[in-house]
């Protein structure tokens, strides 16, 4: 068995790492508040995104509000799009 870290986690694996229920994580994904990749009907969570979230929480030393981070990311992306620098 390989000791390599996976590139992606299943929703179940990510939920276990975060200590939340799968339903909570699915809801956050569907609301656009949690990064995921959808392949046909299945979601997978990028390991890098999960690791960054964990690192940010530890480094901040306070509560990380994923909904606020997502809103800020969307706003920045929309500003870039309107300025002609982002996807249309």
Secondary structure as UniProt FT lines:
FT   STRAND          8..10
FT   HELIX           11..18
FT   HELIX           22..30
FT   TURN            31..32
FT   STRAND          37..39
FT   TURN            40..41
FT   STRAND          42..46
FT   HELIX           47..60
FT   HELIX           66..82
FT   TURN            83..84
//
